[in-house]
Amino acid sequence: MIKRVHHIGIAVNNLKESAALFERLLGVEPAIEAAPCQRVTEAVFHVGEGAEIDLLEPMGEDSTVAKFLEKRGEGLHHIALEVDDINAELKAMEAKGVRLIDKDGRDGVAGQIAFLHPKSVSGVLVELVQPRDEGEK
C-alpha cells in the first residue's frame, strides 16, 4: 500500500551550487550522502513533516542520472512513494500491468528501493521506497 510521497528527486549538474540555492530557498541545511550503489551524490533536504527534496548529482558518466542530464537537462528526475513492503508492492504493481525496472527491492540511500518504468506511469519515473528501520544504516 502506498503510504505517502517520500521524496522528490531532482537531477543537477553541480550539487554544491544547487544545494546552496535550495538551502537559501528552503531555509534548511541538507544532509549530503554518497550513494555509490546508485552512482550519485545526494543533498537531502527534510522539508515539513516527513517530506524530502533530494538533489542528485551523478558520480560519473555511467550513472543513470548523468544519462538523464545529458538527454533532458536539470530538473525533476523522479517521485518516490513510501511503502510498507516493497517486494509485495512490486508484485501488486506488476499484477496491475505496470512495467517494472526492478523486480525486487535493492539498497538505496532511503532504504530498500525499486523503480517503475516511466512508460507505464505517464512518463514519470516512480521510485518505491521501504525506509530502513530506525537505527539501521
N, C-alpha and C positions, 0 to 999 in steps of 0.2 A: 504494500500500500504506500502511495506517495504521501509523505508527511508534510513537507513544506519545500519552498525554494531554499536550498542550502547556500548556493553562491552563484554569482555571475562571473564568468571568466572573460577577460579582455586581453587580446594579444597585443603586445607592444614591442617596438624595436629597441627601446632604451629604457630598461627598468628603473634606473636611477632617476632619470628625468621625469618619467611618467609617475613614479611613486611620489616624488616631490610635489608634482602637480596635484595628484589625488589627495595627498596629505593636507595641502592647503585647502582644497575643495571640501573635503570631508571633516577636517579638524581632528583626524585620527591618525596616529602613528602606525605604520604597518609592521607586521612580522615578516621578515624576509626568510624564505626557506628554499633550499635547493632540493629539487626532485629529480635526481639522475635517472630514476626509473621511467620518468616521463620526458626526460631531456629538456627540462625547463627550470628556471628560477622564478619563484613567485613572490610577489608582495601581497600579503593577505591583510585586508582591511576589515575589521569587525565593525559592522555598522548596525545601529539599532539593536533590536532584540533577537540575536541569533543569526542575522544575515551577514554575508560576506561579499566583498568585491575582491576578486583575485586578478592581479595583473600578471601576465605570463610572458616571460622573455625566453626565447629559445637558447639552449646551451650549445647548439651547433647547427650546421646546415642540414643535418639528417633528422632534426626534430620535426614532428608534425606541425608544430607551431611556426617554425621557420618556413615551411612549405605554405602554410596558411597565409603568413605575412607576405610572402612573395606573390601569391595569387590574388589576395584580397586587400592587403594593407592592414593597418592597425584597426582594431575595433572589436565588436562582440565576437567572441570565439565560441562560447557555449553557455548553456544554462544548466545548472546542477540541481537535481532534485534528491532530497533525502528520503531514504527507505529504511525499513527495519531489517529486511533480509534480502540482500542484493541478488543472490542466486535464485531465490523464489521469484523475485520481481522480474528478472531476466526471462525466466521460463514463462511467466504470465504475459510479458510483452510479446515474446515470440509466438505464443498461442493466439494473440490478438492480431498477428500478421505484421508486427513491427520488425524491421530488419535490424539485426544486431551487429555491432562492430566487435564487441566482446561477448563470448558465450558464457564466461564465468567472471566473477569479480576478481580484481587484481589490486595489488598495493598501490596506493597513491598518497599524496600529502594529506588529504582529508580522511583517509581510512580505506576501506575497500571501495573500488570504483569500477565502472563499466560504462561504455558509450553505446548509444543508439544511433543508427545511421541517419544522417540528415535527410536522405531521400525518403525516409519513412515518416519524418516529422516536419513536414512543410519547409524543408531546407535549413532547419536549425539543428545544430549538434547538441544533443541532450546527454548529459552525464548523470548516471545514478550514483549516489553516494551512501554507503553504510558507514557512518562515523565510527571511529575507534571508541572503545570503552574508555572512560576517564582513566588517566594514568598510563594508558597504552600508547606507545610511540613507535 
